[in-house]
Amino acid sequence: MLAERARWVHRYWEHVAAELRDKELWKVYEEIERPLVPVLARMERHGIRVDPARLEAFAKELERSLDNLTREIWQLAGEKFTIASPKQLAHILFEKLGLPALRRTKTGYSTDADVLTELALGHPLPAKILEHRTLAKLKGTYADTLPALVDPRTGRIHTTFNQLVATTGRLSSQDPNLMNIPIRTELGRRIRAAFIPAAGWRFVAADYSQIELRILAHLSGDPAIIEAFRRGEDIHTRTASEVFRLPPAEVTPLQRTIAKSANFAILYGVSAFGLSQATKIDQKAAQRYIDDYFAAHPRVRAFIDATLAFGREHGFVTTLLGRRRYLPDLRSANPIARNAAERMAMNAPVQGTASDMIKIAMVRMQAALEARRLRARMLLQVHDELLFEAPPEEVAAVEALAREIMELALPLQIPLVVDVKSGADWAEV
């Protein structure tokens, strides 16, 4: 029986290998995905140390915050109700308070995050509901759950990394998912503070700086963006300067914030409505900003148009190294499905190239640690960041090694920049 299975696996492999070569994907498999397998296996075995006491203390704080928030919500609603119930929440928002019902679902009026975000512009209750959901998710998904996932033999959490789940090629993790811990919020930092290195060791974090915008500059060949990165300029200030037609020194913090949101909105195919929601500016002003951006960066517009045209013709788009993302809905007659596919097609070459780049860096980094016989260990890859733990005497060497290898992983027309920090817990780095 086992011999029969092995025979069929071998025959299947012959077919798959031929298909990989035929579709010019052999390099992605041979130089990225296959050598990454033992690297991920090693990371899973090592795991990452967690301090349950920090999580338990944070869970109690969240419980108190949720109790206070619940009372505020009930006071704004004028009655007690089950906040987690979409049906009861819809009754409060749309029937009792008379707020506009923006979208229907099969079971009634929608109370999803997009709807609540828009309703929050006119009433304080939806914002409180969103805050409540955020705290409840952090408590349920991390503060309450992570201590139970610590292996009693190692004192560590051993997540599982997936290479074949995300269609962009990005890694994901499960049991637990460590990719979705909020990065830029204080609450997210409190969760990260519970992740600690081996006793007496330090964490080292190496993070690509603005990697997707740098890749967009390379793929589009836009001379203004390329020159800005080569000069080490602040790209968001530079964009604001171009669009608002001001000298960089006169750009206000608000204008830079709008420019930053617009840079990423264009990268992810966000509409004028989406940009207006993110920046709290008028929708017409948001559309004018997008138009002005493309007028200032015609090569970016041309790259996006060419990517969409290629995707419609072939049914897929590719990364710089040839990884494919199939998007059959680019030809769909359904405008909603087609628009969603177009947004994915605009971002997939950029995000997929960033994914390929950090995977290459991981393979080379593990080889370098072994070649130098360092005790330091690679623990996690989260988005554009690699996290290591190292004994104090190796921290400087790991920092230098990570910066060198990551910056040279996939050479572009512009320099890559890697921010490297060390600290006593994940929040510090």
Residue pairs with C-beta under 8 A, 6 or more apart in sequence:
17 26
20 26
20 29
23 324
24 322
25 322
25 323
25 324
27 321
27 322
28 321
28 322
28 323
28 356
31 360
32 321
32 356
32 359
32 360
32 363
33 163
33 359
35 363
36 163
36 359
36 362
36 363
37 163
39 362
39 363
39 366
39 378
40 161
40 163
40 171
42 366
42 377
42 378
43 161
43 377
43 378
43 379
43 380
43 381
44 158
44 159
44 160
44 161
45 158
46 156
46 377
46 379
47 151
47 154
47 156
47 157
47 158
47 159
47 379
48 156
48 157
48 159
48 178
48 195
48 379
48 380
48 387
49 155
49 156
49 195
49 196
49 197
49 198
49 389
50 146
50 147
50 150
50 155
50 156
50 157
50 194
50 195
50 196
51 194
51 195
51 196
52 146
52 147
52 150
52 194
54 193
54 194
55 142
55 143
55 146
55 147
55 191
55 194
56 143
56 147
58 143
58 190
58 191
58 194
59 139
59 143
59 144
62 135
62 138
62 139
62 143
63 139
65 135
66 132
66 135
66 136
66 139
69 128
69 131
69 132
69 135
70 83
70 132
72 128
73 83
73 125
73 128
73 129
73 132
74 80
74 81
76 124
76 125
76 128
77 92
77 96
77 97
77 125
78 96
79 92
79 96
81 88
81 89
81 91
81 92
82 88
83 89
83 129
83 132
84 136
86 107
86 108
86 111
87 107
87 108
89 111
89 129
90 101
90 108
90 109
90 111
92 125
93 99
93 101
93 109
93 111
93 119
93 125
93 126
94 100
94 101
94 109
97 123
97 125
99 119
99 122
99 123
99 126
100 119
101 109
102 110
102 115
102 118
102 119
103 109
103 110
103 112
103 115
104 110
111 129
113 130
113 133
115 126
116 126
116 127
116 129
116 130
117 126
117 130
117 277
118 277
119 126
120 126
120 127
120 130
134 187
135 187
138 182
138 187
138 188
138 191
141 176
141 177
141 180
142 176
142 181
142 191
143 191
145 176
146 157
146 176
146 194
149 157
149 175
149 176
150 156
150 157
151 157
151 158
157 176
157 178
159 173
159 174
159 175
159 176
159 177
159 178
159 380
160 173
160 174
160 175
161 171
161 172
161 173
161 381
162 171
162 172
162 173
162 174
163 171
165 172
166 172
166 355
167 325
167 348
168 325
168 347
168 348
168 351
168 352
168 355
169 319
169 323
169 325
169 352
169 355
169 356
169 359
170 351
170 352
170 355
170 383
171 179
171 355
171 359
171 381
172 179
173 179
178 380
178 382
179 382
179 383
181 188
181 191
181 192
181 382
182 188
182 191
183 383
189 427
190 427
192 425
192 426
192 427
193 425
193 426
193 427
193 428
194 425
194 426
195 425
195 426
196 203
196 424
196 425
196 426
197 203
197 389
197 390
197 424
197 425
198 389
200 391
200 392
201 389
201 390
201 391
201 392
202 389
202 390
202 391
202 392
202 395
202 422
202 423
202 424
203 387
203 388
203 389
203 422
203 423
203 424
203 425
203 426
203 428
203 429
204 376
204 387
204 388
204 389
204 390
204 395
204 398
204 399
204 402
204 420
204 421
204 422
204 429
205 385
205 386
205 387
205 388
205 420
205 421
205 422
205 423
205 426
205 429
206 385
206 386
206 388
206 399
206 402
206 403
206 406
206 418
206 419
206 420
207 384
207 385
207 386
207 418
207 419
207 420
208 354
208 357
208 358
208 384
208 385
208 406
208 416
208 417
208 418
209 416
209 417
209 418
209 419
210 235
210 417
211 354
211 357
211 384
211 416
212 267
212 350
212 351
212 354
213 225
213 235
213 263
213 264
213 267
214 229
214 412
214 414
214 416
214 417
215 320
215 350
215 353
215 354
215 357
215 412
216 222
216 225
216 267
216 300
216 303
216 350
217 225
217 226
217 229
217 412
217 413
217 414
218 226
218 320
218 412
218 413
218 414
219 303
219 320
219 349
219 350
219 353
220 297
220 299
220 300
220 302
220 303
221 299
221 303
221 413
222 297
222 299
222 300
222 303
223 299
224 238
224 242
224 296
224 297
225 235
225 238
225 297
225 300
226 413
226 414
228 235
228 238
229 235
229 414
229 415
230 414
230 415
233 248
234 248
234 256
235 263
236 256
236 259
236 260
236 263
237 248
237 251
237 256
237 259
238 248
239 259
239 260
239 262
239 263
239 293
239 296
240 246
240 251
240 255
240 256
240 258
240 259
241 247
241 248
241 251
242 292
242 293
242 296
242 297
243 259
243 262
243 289
243 292
243 293
243 296
244 251
244 255
246 255
251 259
257 279
258 279
258 281
258 289
261 275
261 278
261 279
262 275
262 279
262 286
262 289
262 290
262 293
264 270
265 274
265 275
265 278
265 290
266 290
266 293
266 294
266 300
267 346
267 347
267 350
268 343
268 346
268 347
269 342
269 343
269 344
269 346
269 347
270 278
270 343
272 283
272 284
272 286
272 287
272 290
273 283
273 286
275 281
275 286
275 289
275 290
276 282
276 283
276 285
276 286
279 286
281 289
293 300
294 300
294 301
304 346
307 317
307 345
307 346
307 349
308 330
308 342
308 345
308 346
310 317
311 317
311 327
311 330
311 341
311 345
312 330
312 331
315 326
315 327
315 328
315 330
315 331
316 324
316 325
316 326
316 327
317 324
317 325
317 327
317 345
317 348
317 349
318 324
318 325
318 349
318 352
319 348
319 349
319 352
319 353
319 355
319 356
320 349
320 353
320 356
320 410
321 353
321 356
321 410
323 352
323 355
323 356
325 344
325 345
325 348
325 352
327 341
327 344
327 345
327 348
328 341
329 337
329 338
329 340
329 341
330 338
330 341
330 342
330 345
331 338
332 338
332 341
353 410
354 384
356 410
357 409
357 410
358 381
358 384
358 386
358 406
358 409
360 409
360 410
361 386
361 405
361 406
361 409
362 378
362 381
362 386
364 405
364 409
365 378
365 386
365 401
365 402
365 405
365 406
366 378
368 401
368 405
369 376
369 377
369 378
369 398
369 401
372 397
372 401
374 390
374 394
374 397
374 398
375 390
375 391
375 394
376 388
376 389
376 390
376 391
376 394
376 397
376 398
377 388
377 389
377 390
378 386
378 387
378 388
379 387
379 388
379 389
380 386
380 387
381 387
386 402
386 406
387 426
387 429
388 398
388 402
390 397
390 398
390 422
395 422
399 420
399 422
402 418
402 420
403 418
403 420
406 416
406 418
407 415
407 416
407 417
407 418
408 416
409 416
421 428
421 429
422 428
422 429
423 429
